[in-house]
Amino acid sequence: MMIQPPLSLYIHLPWCVRKCPYCDFNSHALRSGIPERRYVKALLADLEQDLQWHQNPSLVSIFVGGGTPSLFSPESLNDLLNGIRQRAPCGQDIEITLEANPGTVEAGKFREFRDLGINRLSLGIQSFQDAKLSALGRIHRGSEALNAIESAQKSGFTNLNLDLMFGLPGQNPADALYDLRTAISQNPTHISYYQLTLEPNTLFAKYPPPLPPDDEIWEIQRRCHAVLEESGFHQYEISAFARRGHPCRHNLNYWRFGDYLGIGAGAHGKITTPSKGKIHRQWKLRHPVHYMDKAADDSRMGGRQEVSPSERPLEFLMNTLRLREGFGRKQFESHTGLPFSTIEETVTDLCGEGLLVDGAHGFHCSDKGWLFLDSILERFTAS
């Protein structure tokens, strides 16, 4: 029997000061001021229509991403959050995350952001070394990153994530360990640690920088993961490490195949309708001006597509197998509407090969399996 999964809300604020050469997100460098009031009005109109699709529009988390959302004024974010609370039930302990860059202007707003009820801050640090930051096209310096962390903590953010990248141009293991140990020394509750990849349609894809060789990247990953675990950061997802009790609830809902509404230019959503046995994915127009022009009606949609029963196993496993906890039989059935027998034979084979583990709480990747997750998922394309 298919259930109604928990519901999260993703809000996309697409503007940034400068587009980073590795970024493939829907972000737009500022050429003039941000039309904040108009965009907030569009977001709330978009939300009102999206809520009609969901049978239980009670939000468990809100994530404000971008772009650089911290460029918005506290007044505009206050209008946005109040408008959301008026339209959708929000639990008393709802997690509200804001992405921010460590620039001086954004850091000066942190206390006001905290006063709005934003209780989790995610800082895009990437590196603490000026040469590496310059190679990545970042506009902040290492000293500004440290100042921003201090400012966030003094502003009352006890739930703080730091984004770090490895495999950077010219990086060696010593460089990577310096960045990581510097991050750990700042006592965040969460570290997102992921490899720089050259995504299509980015400046780095067109003009590739000199990246470390694969064996050196593997050594960086091996050594840095060990340091994170030794320092009390549990790897609960492939690229996410958290102190006990501090995983990102919003992203956990994604990875557990929960539902989420996506409002804003280019935002994506996933909606389950148990009464009809259907799952849909939908996305909005990508260009901010087109989105704002169309936000009040269905023409705001970039597209909407049903996830067919044959596609659901792979969609489910692409998310849940990223988690250390994996998934259970009943979870597969309740979130896909399919019997576990749909994937049982392949799961059994993968357990026999040592790539999956049949644990006390369900199936999860072995340490070896996590290294070959793409190969595991390929086995379910024909399931």
N, C-alpha and C positions, 0 to 999 in steps of 0.2 A: 504494500500500500504506500503510495507516494504521500509525503508530508509537505507542509509548508515550512521551508527552512527559515532560520533567522534572517533578518533583513538589515543590510547596511546601506549607507548613503555615501557615494563618492561625488565630490564637487570639484570640477576642473576650472581653475583660474589660469588662463593660458599665457599671460604676459610675463616676460622676463627682461632684465636689463640688456642682456646679450645672449644670443643662442650659442650654447657650448658645441664644439665641433663633433662630439660623440653622441649628442642627444637626438633621439628619434621620436621624442614625445611631441604632441601637438602643442608647440610653444612658439611664441611670436615676440621678437625683440621690439622693445618700445621705440616708437618714432615720435610719439607725443604722449600726452597724459592718458591714463587708463580711464575709460568711461565707466567708472565704478557704479554709480547709481543706476545707469541703464542696464548694466550687466547683472547686478543683483536683482533688479526687477525681472529680467529675463529668466534668471535661475529659478526664482520662486514660481513664475508662470509654468516653467518646464516641470518643476516638481509637482505642482498641482495635477498636471495631466498624467505624470508617471504613477502617482499614487493610486490612480483609478485602476491600474493594471494589477495591483497587488491586493490579496484578500486579507492580509493582516499587516497593515503599514506601520508597525511599531519598530522603531530603529534601535539597534543594539550598538551601532558605532557610526561616526561621521568622520570622513577623512577629506581634508581640503588639500588638494595637490595641484601641480602645475607643470610648467611655468614656475613662477615664484610667488606663491600666494601671500607671502609676508609683505609684498609691495602694496597690497591693499591697506587702506586705512582701518584702524580699529572701529571707526564709526560705521563703515560699510560692512565689515564683518559682523558687527553687532546687529545691524539691520537684517543681514542674511540669516544669522543663527536664530534671532527672534522670529523671523518669518517661517523658518523650518519648524520651530517648536509650536507655532500656531497651527501648522498644517499636519504634523505627524507626531504621534506619541513618542516621547523620548524618556527612557528610564532614568532614574535618579543617578545611577552609576555609569551612564553612557560615556564611552570613550570618544573624545573629540580630538583629532590630531590635525595639526597644521604643519605643513612643510615650510621651511624657511632657509634662506641663505645666510651665511654668517657676516654679511656686510654691516657696516656701522648703522646705516639708516634703519634696516630691519631690526637689529638688536635693540635699538632704542624704543621699540614698540612692545617688547616682550611682556612687560608687566601689564600693559593694557590688554594684550591678547589673553593673558592668564585670567584677568578679571572678567572676561567675557564668558568664561566657562570652558575655554580650550584647556584641556588637562594633559595633553601629550604633544611634545614638540619634536619634530624631526629635522635635524640640521644637516644640510648637504655639505659636509666637510671635504670628502674625497681624499685629501692629503693635508698634512701639516707643513709640507716643505714647499717653499715658494717656487723653486724651479719646476717641481712636478705640477703645481697648480697652474703655472704659466703654460706648461705643455698641454694641459687639459683645457685651456681657454677660460679658466675660472677668473672671476674678477676680485676675489678676496685673497688675502695673504694668510700665512700660517698664524701670525700674531692675532689677526682679526678672528680667526676660528677659535682660538683659545679665549679671547675676550667675549665672544658670543656665547660660548658655553658657560662662562662665569656669569654673564648677564642673565642667561636663561635660568640658571639655578638660583640666583639671587632674586629673580622675579617669581619664584615659587614653583617652577617646573621640576617636580620630583620624578616625573616619568619622561625621560629624555632619550631620544634615539640619535645616534651619530651614523651617518652614511659614510662609508669608506670604500675606496676602490683599490684593487691590486692589479698587477700586470700592466702598470703604467709605462709610458715611453721612458726608456732609460732606467727603469727601476730594477734594483737587485734585491735579494732577500734582506740585506741589512736595512735598506731604505724602507721596505714594507714593514719590517719588525719595529722600526722607529715610529712609523705612523701609528701602528696598532698599539704599541705600548704607551704612546702619548695619549691616544684615545682612552685606553683603559684607566690611565692615571687620572682622568677627569671624572671618573666615577659615574658614567651614564648607566642607565638601566637596560639599554638595548643597543646593539651594534649591528647594522646591516653591512655585510662584508661581501662584496661581489666583484667579479672580474670585469675589467674593461673589455668590451667586445666592439668590433667595428660593424655597426648596423648599417643596412642599406639606406641610401638617401640621406646620408650625413656627410659632413665635410671630411671626416676621418675616413669614410669609405672611399671617397674620391681621391683624397691625398693621404694615404695611410702613414701614420707615424711609425718610427722604429720601435716595435714592441719586444719585450724579452722573449727568448726562445722558450718553447713549450716545456722543456725539462726544468727551466728556471722558474717558470710560472707554477709548475706542479710543486716544486720545492717551497716556494713562497706560501702556497695554499696549505701544504702539509704542516709547515712549521707554525704558521700563524693560527691555524685552527687549533693546534695543540696549546698555544699560548692562551687563546680565548677560553678553552675548556679549563685549563689550569687556573685561570683567573676568575672562575665562577660564572662564565657565560655559557649557557647550555645551547647547543645547536639544535633548535627545534624545527628548523626548515633549512633548505639547502644553503641559503644566503643570509640567514637570520639567527642571531645569537642574543639570548636574553638572560638577565639575572632571574632567579626564581620568582615567579608571580608576575613577570613583566613582559610576556610576549605581546606582540601587536594584535589586539583583539580584532581590529578591522581586517587585517590581512589573514588572520586565522579563519575568519568567516569565508573569505575567498577560497582558501586552500581546503576547507572542509566542504566545498561545493555549496555554500550558502547562497542566498540571493542578495543582490545589490542593485540599487538604482544609481544611474550615472547621469548627473546633470551638468551642463556646461558644454562648451564647444568641443566636439570630438569625444565626449565621454561615453563609455560603454556601460551597459547594464545586463543583468541576468535575472529573469523572473520565472518562477515556477507557479503553475496553476494546477494544484492537485485535483480539483473537481473535474478538470478536463484531461488530466494526465499529460500535460504539455509543459515544456520548458522553452522559453524564448530568450534569445540574445538580441539586444537592440543598441543602436549607437546614434549619436547626434551629428548634425552638420559640423564640419571641422573649422570653418573660418569663423572667427568671432563676430564679424559684422553680419554675415549671413545668418548665423545662429541667433543673434539678437533681433534681427529683422523678423525671424520666423518663430520665435520662442513661444508665442501664444497659441499655436495650432500645430496640427500634425506635420506640417511641412518642415518643422524643426528636426525631424528624424532624418538621419542619414541612411537608416535601414533597420529592418526588423526581420528576424529569421528564426524559425523553429529549429530547435536541436532535435533531430530525429532520433527515434529509439536506437538506431544502429550507430549513431554518433555519440550517444550518452556515455557508454563505458569509457571510451578514450578521454572524453571531456572530464569525466569524474576523476579518472586516474591521473591525468596530467596535473591535477591540483593536489589530490590527497597523497600521492606518492612523493611529493616534495616535502611532506611533513615527516618528522621522525616517528610520530605516532601512527602514521599510515591510516588504514581504514578498517572498519568491521563489516561483516556480512550484512547485518541489518541496516547499517548506514548506507551501503551500496544500494540496497533495495529501496529504502525510504527516500533517497535523494535522486534516484534515476527512474523509479517505477518499474524496474526490471528484476527478474529473479537472479539470485547469485549464480545460478547454473549458467548464466550467459557468459561468465568469465571464469568459472571454476576450473575448467581443464587447464587453461593457460596459467592461472595462478598456481595450481598444483605443480605444473612443469617448472615454473620459475622458482618455486620453493625447493624443488629437487635439485635445481642447478645452483642453489646457494645465492640467488639474486634477490629473492624475497624471503621473509621470515614469517612463519605462522606463530605469532606471539600470543600472550595471554589476552590482549585486548584487540587483536586483529592482525592484519597483514601489513608489513612495512618493509622498506628496502633494507637489505643488509648493508654494511659499510661498502662492500664491493658493488652492490646493486646501485647505490647512490651515484657511483662513478660512471655507471652505464645506464642511467635513467632513460636516455633517448632510445637506446636499444631495447629496453624493457617495454617502453610504450609502443614501439613499432610492432611488438608481438600482439597488441590488442587492436590493431587497425582492421583485422579481418575477423575479430571475435563477434 
